[in-house]
Amino acid sequence: MEQSSPHSEDAAHRKKIQNRIAQRAYRQRLKSKMETLESFRDTVTAAKLSEITATSSEVDHDTSHRSIPQIVKQLPIASFNVPVLEEASGCNESLSYFDIPTAITRHGFQTPPIDSANTCDPDGDPLPLSSWDLGEQFSHALGQSSYRSSTSRSPGSNLLSESLQQSGLNTPDVSHDGKTALHVAAENGRLFTVQILLRLQSNVLTQDWAGRTSLHLAVDSQQQDVVEELIKHPSCLDVQDKNGQTALHIAAAYGNQSIVAVLIGAGVMLEVRDVKVLYRSVLNMADLDFASKHETHPFIDASNASVIDEDLLQRFEDVTGRRPHRFLRRGIVFSHRGLEKILDKFERKEPFYLFTGRGPSSESLHLGHSIPSEFTKWLQDVFDAPLVLMLTDDMKLLHSPSLAVPTVKRYTIKNAKDILAFGFNTQKTFMFSNLDYVGGSFYQNIVRVARLIKVSDIKRALESGDEQNVGMFYCCSTQSAGTFATSFPGILGADVTEEDQETLQDMPCLIPCSWDIDGYFSEVRKHAETLGHPQAAFLYSSLLPSLQGAEAKMSASVPVSAIFLTDDEKLVRQKIELIFANDAGFHAPTIFEYLNFFLEDDVELLRLIDGFGKGVVEARELQESLIDAVQHVVASFQENRSHVTDGFLQRIMTRRLIN
């Protein structure tokens, strides 16, 4: 077999380099003419544009009508001294604008060099069509069968066909990085070029070598006007690149609130991690930093708990098939212990239960108490799990020595009804009062835990001093016993056979709670396995701030700090309006914190935050949005609460099998 000589290989290599240099120089000339192209939109009239892009199926043409090439001559499109094709000799029909082999380059529309002087590279060889960056549907745009009948071939379309054959191209050409003209125009913010390309049916779904569509590139280069044009073709909204990134991921990563809002408004799919990134980047603005603060929450550093990240939320959605609650999406429930193990249990269809509680301290719950109740109810629905609710009335008496037992018992009954108004599954819910229920297996577990906890350890965990009464330390053992399923025989299991005992022994619990009560369970985590039980899993939520600001939490014992769930609409409005009473009293972080907690609509929340940051949304609109959101929560609660009777409460607090 003959082998090429080194000299011929060197010559071929030089030729390739010369070709590349020539193409690069040619593109530079195209770029310099871009301003001329852009002036097209300022000079062409709507009538001309309509006439240019018209596609007629009529056989007979009005001879008084100016031909398309005549119109094209009037358009300021640089042709590089290349004549526009006139009607070919012997051809009686006018050429369509689309018959002119106008290539769609990186820098707009240009007439390719079709005369003999301009069709050669520096070596004298014909320039292939592949030296032009053609957009999607190039042949379609140039007047192929879609624009005239297959039996009628114009000189322009014949020339195009020959060029395609010579270059060996059967599909629209692209650049070496897989970008089409639409990619490049979108990336460089060439709105008018994008509009024309889309009108010529360029494919918005085409992806470059990295899997990016033109929408990806427009978002990445922050070209909002181009983004707004591209999303008129919604099929491109949820396309992922090779890294699994959608356009929303990119916009959120840049923290571009306006583009994020545009994408969400267009109907982009709000996946878990999309929204998580959204609320950590877009809401991380001056004076509005209430989402990202959980990343470095002092509780996480001090307790060694884990942050709930996007991957965990994605797994939650994959395993449960449910979109995470807004508290999870927005970082309100921001930390956890052992949630992965609960998801593993759920996947394997192994039993676990939910455990949470409430310390009755007032005649009514306030708005902050709705957070754990609403979230726990949602978890019960998602997992279809049994729920045990502990009313820590004993701890309330120990914490507040001035309270009488009858008063606390009254609080307990009222708060119990309030909690049930959130709509728990009555067939799978058991509620009890510590003062009335403690005994038997439950008390046995209290003692088992208590004898393993040192006073010095519990003082450190609760940050308590010697002035505390001894009962407060003992409360930790009582609450800890609730994390063991064996405390609830006949409720979580029949507890008759040895097999029942073993099932309860291995059954873990998931505890949704606020981060500030974690200390009460710190010691039982150390000793659970020693006692033959799995450690409890936790989901920690942040605290709803006081109406006076984020420096303090809302408290039922401080009425001016709270909106109670028994407040009527007028009182809710009055309390919220106090925040807006004057400029000095207006505290944006508190307002947006409340909206973050209670406004369900993600898009509306983003609009308010973005608009306020830009000065488009005024304080009055924020006020009304917050009032509407809170009034909705309170009104829904009061409607449900009216149906909770004494008999209903008694059934829920009756010992029975719920699993």
N, C-alpha and C positions, 0 to 999 in steps of 0.2 A: 504494500500500500504506500502511495506517495505521501510524503510529509511536507507540509509547507515549510519554506525556508525561514530562517530568523528574520531575513530582510522583509519578507512579505508580512510576517506577523507584526513587525515594528510599524510597517506602513498602515496596516489595518488598525493598530492601536492609535497611531497618530490621527488617523481619519476619524475614529470615534471621539477623540478629544476635541478635534476641530469641529465636529458636529455639535458637541455639547456647548462649545464656546459660541458657535453661531446661534444656537437656540437660545442661549442665555442673553446674547446681545439683542436677539429679536424680541424677546420678552420685555427687555428694558425699554425698547421702542414702543411696545404696546402700553406699557405702564405710563409712559410720558404722555400718551394720548387719552388717558383715562378721564381727564377733566373734560375733554371734548365729548366723550361718551355721556358723561353725567349731564351735560347741558341738553341732552336729548329731551329730558323730562320738562325742561323749561321752554323749549321751542316747538315741540310737536303738540298739536292740538288733539283733543279727544277724538275728533273726527278722523284725523290722519292716522292715529294709532289704531282706531277701529278698522280703517281701510287697510292698513298695513297687515293687521293680524286676521283680516277676514278670510274665510275659506269658502269659496263659492263652488257649488256643485252644478251651477248653470252651464249649459253648453254655449249659449249665445251670450256674448258680452256686449254691453252698451259701448259703441264705438266712440261716443262722445265722452266717455269716462276716461280720465287720465290713467295711463298704465301704471302699475306698481313701480317699475324701475324709475319712472319720472318722479314719483314721490320720494323714492329712496335717494335720488340725487339731491333733493332738497334737505335731506336730513344730515345733520352735522356728525356723521359717523366717519371716522378716519378710514381711508381705504389704502393708505400708503401708496398713492399714485396708481392704484390698480383700478382699471375701469369697471364700473358696474355692468353686469351682463345685459346687453340689449337683447331684443327679440332675435332669435336665430333666423338666418335666411331660410325662407320657405316655411316658417312657422307662423300661422295666422292667429294664434291665441296669445294673449298677454301672459307674461311670466308672473308667477306669484312671488311675493317677497320671500317665501320659504324655498323657492327654487334657487335662490342665490346662495351659493355655498358659504354662508357666513359662519365662521367658527365661533364657538363660545369659549373665550379664553379666560385665563385667571383674572383678567382685568376688564371683562365686559365682552361686547360683541365686536368682531372685526371681520373685514372681508379678507379671506386668505389669499395669498399670492398665487394666482392661477395663470399668470402670463409666464412665458418662457424665461423671462429675465429674473423672475423672483421665485421660481419653483426649484431652485438648485441650492445646495449647501456650498460652503467654500471649496469643496472638492469637485464641484460641478455635477454632483449626483442629485437626482430629484429628491425634494424634501418629502418624506412620507407624511401621511395624515397624522401619524402618531406623534409628530412634533407639535401638534396642536392639542391643547388641553380641552377636550370636548366635554360638554355637559351631558347629563343623562338625557335620553330620548333625542339625541342630536339628529339622527336621520329623520325622526318624526317631525322635529322642529323645522327641518329644511324642506318639508313638503313632500314626504314620501306618500305611500298609499293612503294615509289618513287624510291627506289634503287634496289629492286628485285621484281619479280612477286609475286602477292598475293598468288599464289599456292605454293610458295617455302618459307618456314619459317626456318631460321637458328637457331641454338642453342642460339646465342646471342640475336636475336630478340625475341625468345620465353622467355628468361630470362627477357628481358626488359618488355615484355607484362605482365608477371607474377608480376614483381615488381610494375608496374603501377596499376595493379588490387589490389595488397595488400595494396598499399598506398591510394587507392581510388582516384587517379588522372586521369582525362580524358583530361587535357590540360597541356601545359608546366608549370612547377612549378615556383614560384617566391618567393622572400623573403617577410618578414612581411611588408616591406614598399613598396611592389609592384615593386621592381626593378628586372629586369632579368639580366642575365649574361652580356648582351650587355650594359645595363645601367652601371653596375659596372665597366666593362672593360673600357668604354668610360670615366667615371668619374675619373678613376685612371690613365688614359693616357696609357693604355696597347694597343698600336697600333696593334701589331701582333695578339693578341687575338681578337681584334675587326675585323681585316681582316678575320680571320678564321671564326668567328661567322657570318659575312656577307656572306662569301662563303657558309656557311651552311644554308643560307637563314633566318637568324634571322630577325625579323620584326622591322624595324627602326621606325615604327609608334606606337609601344607599349608605353604606358604611365604609370608612377608609380602613387602612391596614390595622388601626387600633380599635376598630369597631365603632368609631364615632360618626354620627350623622351630622348633617349641617346644623341641626339644632344644638348638639353638643358644642360645636365650635363657636356658634353665635353666643351661647351662654358663657363659654369659657373666655371669650374676648369681650364680654360685657356689652354686647350689641343689642340693646333692648328693643329697638325699633325692628330689627331683623327677627328677633325672637317672636315679637308680636305678629309678624307676617307669617313665619313658619308654622306657628301653632294653629293657624287657620286650617292646617292639615293635621288633625289631632292624632293620626296614626303614629306620628313620630314621638309623641310625648313620653311614652314609657319604654322606648328602645334603650337597651343597656349596651355599653361598650364592653370590651374584653375584660375589664376590671369590675364589671357588674354595676357601673355607674350610669345613672340616668341624668338627664339635664337638671333635674331637681337636686340631685346630689351635688352637682357642680355649683349651682347657684347658692345652695345653702353653705357649702364650704367657703365660698367667697363672702358670705354674709350679705348678699345682695337682696335686700328685702323686697325691692320693687319687682325684680325678675322672679323671685320666689312667688310673690303674690300673683303675677301674671300666669305662671305655670299652674299654680293651684286653681286659679280661676278658670283656666282652660280645661280642667278636669284631670290633671295628672294623678296617677295612682299614688295614694299616700301610704307607702309601705312604712313599716315600723321604723326602720333606721333612717328613712327619709325624714320623718317627722322629728325623730330624736336629734338628728343633725340640725334640722331646721331651727328647733327651739334652743339649741345650744349656741348657734352661730348668729342667727338673725336677731334673736332677742338679747344678745350680749352687747348692749349699747350703753352709752353713758347714761347713768341714772336709771337704767332699766335692767340692770344685771341681776335678774332673779332666777334664771334657769341655770346658768353656768356655775353659780356659786356652790351647787351641790357637788361639783367635781372635787372641790377642796374643802368640803364641809368638815369642820373640826371633829364632828362625831366619828367620821370615817377614820381619821387619823388616830383618834384616841381609843376607839373600840376594835379596830382591825376588822371592821365590817367591809363588805365589797360594794363597789359601785354597780348599779344596774346599767350595763352598757348596751350598745346597739345589737351586738351579737346575741346577748341573752334575751333581749326583747324579741329578736327575730326567731329564736328557738321557741320562746313562749308561744308566739303566733303559729309557728309550724306545728308544734305539739298539740295545742288546744284548738287550732282552727279559728281562733277569735282575735280580732284586732284588739291590741292592748287598750285598756281604759285610759282616759285622758290623763289621769294621775300618773300613770306609767309613761305615757307618751311625752309628757311635759316635765318630767323629772320631779314631780311632787312626791311620788313614791320613788325614792332615789337610791336606796341602799338595801342590801339583803344579806342574809346568811342562809346558805344551803338551799336556795331555790332550785338549783340544778338537780338536787336529789329528789325534790318533790316532783319535778317534771319527769324525771326517770320513773318514779313510782306511777305517775299518771300514764305514761306510755306503756308500762307493763301491766296496767290495770290492777295495781296493788293498792290496798286501802291506806288512807290517811285522813285526818280530820282538821278542821279549822278551829282555832281557839283564840278568843279575844275577850275583852271585858270592858267594864265601865265603873268608875267610882262615883256613885250618886252624890252630888254636892249642891243641887239646886232644884227648884220646882220644874225647870224645863231645860232641855238641851239647848246649846247655842249653835251657831252656824259651824263653828270649828268641829263640833262633835259629829256633824253630818259626814265629815270626810272619812273616818274609819268605818262608820256604819254603811255608807254608800259603797265603799270599796270592798268591804267584807261581803256584802250582799252580792256584788258583782263576781267576786271570786267563787262564792258558793254556786252561782249559776254556771260559771265556766267549768268548774271541776265536778259539779254535781256531788259535792262532798258534804258530810255531816258537819254541823257547826255546834260548838259548845260556847255559850256566853256566860261569863262569870261577872256577877255584880259584887264588887268589893266593898260592900257596906261596912264590913268590919274594919277595913283600913281607914275608911272615912271617919269613923268614930275615934280611932287611935290618932289620926292626923289632926283632928279638930276636937279637942277634949270638951269644948264648950257646947258641942252639939248633943242633943238628947237622943236617946235610942228611938223614940217614936218619930222624931223629926226625920232621922235618917231613913227609917222604914218607909215613911211617906215619900221621901225623895226616891227611894228604890222602886216603889210601885210606879210612880209617874215616869221615871226615866226608863223603866223596863218597857212601858207602853210606847214611849217615844222611839226607842230602839226598834221595836217590832214594826213601827210604821214604815220602815224602810223596805219592807216586803220580803223578808227572808222566807225560804221554803219551810213552811210549818211542819212538814212531815220529816224534815231532816234537821230540825233546830231544837236544842234543849238549853234553857236558861235557868240559872239558879242563883240564889242569894247565899253568900258565905255564912251569914248568921244562921240561916235555916238548914243548909245542906251539909255542912262539914260533918263528917263522921264516917264510920265504916272504912272501906277501901281508900277513900279520899284522904281521911285523916291518917291512915297508916302510911301513905306516901308522904304526907306532910312531915311526919316524924322521921321517916327515912332520910329525907332531904335535910331536915334541920340538924340532925346530929353530924352531918358532914360539913356544915358551914361554920366558919369561925366568925366571931363578932368583929374582929379586926378586919376581916375580908369584906364583910357586908358593909361596914362603916366606910371603907374605902370605895366600894362600888356605888354607894348611895351618896357619898360625900357628906356624911352625917357626923355629928359630934356626940359627945357623951350626954348632952342635954336631951336627946331623943328618948322617948319611953321605949321600953324593951319590946313592946308589942309591934312597933314599926319594923324592927328587925325581923320579927317572926313572920310578918306579912310576906316577906320574900319567899319563905318556905311554902306558904299557902298558895301563892300564885304559881310557884314553880311546880307544885303537885299537879296543877291543871295541864301541864305539858306531857303528862304520862297517861296514856289511854287506859291503863289499869285502874285509874282513879274513877272510871265511869263504867263499871260493870252493869250490865242490864240496860245500858244506854248506847255505847259504841259497840257492844258485843254481848252475847248471851252470858258469857263467863260461867258456863256450866261445866263444860268438859275441859280437859287439859289442852285440847287443840284451841279452844276459844281463848284460854289464858295466853297461849303462845302468840296467837294473832294479835291480841291487845298489847302484849309485851313488845312486839316489833312494829307497832303502828305509830308513825311519827305524826307530828302536828305542824301546821303552818300558822304563824301568828302575825296578822297584820296589826301594826301598832305605830304610834309616833316614836321617834327616835329617843325622846327624853325618858322613856320608862325602861330602856334596855337594861339599866343597872339592876332592876329587880330580878332579872333572869340570868345575870352574868355567872352566878355561882352554880346554878343548876346545870349550866352548860359544861362546867368542869366535871361534874359528878354523874351526869346522866348515864354514861356508858358503864361506870362502876356499878350503878344500880340496875344495869341490864336493860336500859331503854335507849333508843336513838335520841340524838340531840334534836331539839326543836329547830325548825326553820323560821326565819323572820323576814318580813317585808316592812321597811321603815319609811314612814312618811314625814314630811316637814310639817311645821306648825303654822296654822293660820294666824297672821299677825293681828294685833289689836287694832281697833279703829283709829287709835292714836298714832300708829306707825309700827314699823317692823321691829322696833327695839323690844317689844313685849308681845307675848302671845295673847290671843283672845281668851278671856277667863270668865266663867260663870259667876265667880265670886266678886268680880269687878264689873257691875252692870254697864257702866259707861263704855267699857271696852268691847262690848259684845252685841251682836244681833241675835236675838233669841228666836228659836223656831216657832214660838207662839206669837211673835210680833205681827201686827197686821200690816197691810201694804203701806198705810200712811206712816207708821212708825219706822218701817224699813227705809222709806224714802227720806224721812227726817234725819235718821242716823247717818245715812250715806251723804246727804247734802251737807252735813257738818264738815265732812272732809274737804268739800269744795267751797266752804264758806268764804274764804278769801285766798288771795294768791299765796300769802304766807302759810296758810294751812294746807294748801294743795300739795300732796306728797305723791308724785308720780309712781315711785316704786310700790307703794301700798296699793294704789289703784290697780296697777297692772298685776300685782300679786293676786288680788281678789278676782280679777278677770281671768287670770290663768287658772285659778281654782274652779271657777263656777261657770264660765262661758264655754259651752260645749263645742261650738262651731270653730274649728281650727282656722278656717279662711277668714272669718270675721275678726277673730282675735288678732291675726296677723295684719289685717287691714287697719285696725285701730292703732296697733303699735307702730306700724310703718307710717301711717298718716300723722300720728302725733309727733313722731320724730321729725317729719318734714314740715310740720306746721299746717298740714291740711285738715287734720282732725282736731277740733277744739275740745277744751275741757268739758264743755256742756254735753257734747256727744258721748264722751267717756262716762260722764255721770249717768246719763240715761241708759247707756248700755249696761252699766254695772247694776243700776236699780232694777232693770228688767230681768237680768240674770238671777239676782238674789231673790227677787220677788217670786220668780218661777220656782226656785228651790223651796222657799218657805211655803208657798201656796200648795205645792204638790205634797209636801210633808203634812200640812194641816188637813188636807183631804183624806190622806191615808190614815192619819191619826184618829180621825173621827170614827173609824170602823174598828178600832182596837178596843174591845170590851174587857171587862173583868173576867168573863168566862174564857175568852180567847187567851188572855194572859195565863190563866190557871192551867189551861191545857199545855201551853208551851213550857211551863215550869213543873209539869208533872213528870216524874221519872218514868221513862218508857224507852223502848228500843227505837233508835233513829237511824241506824245503819243497816 
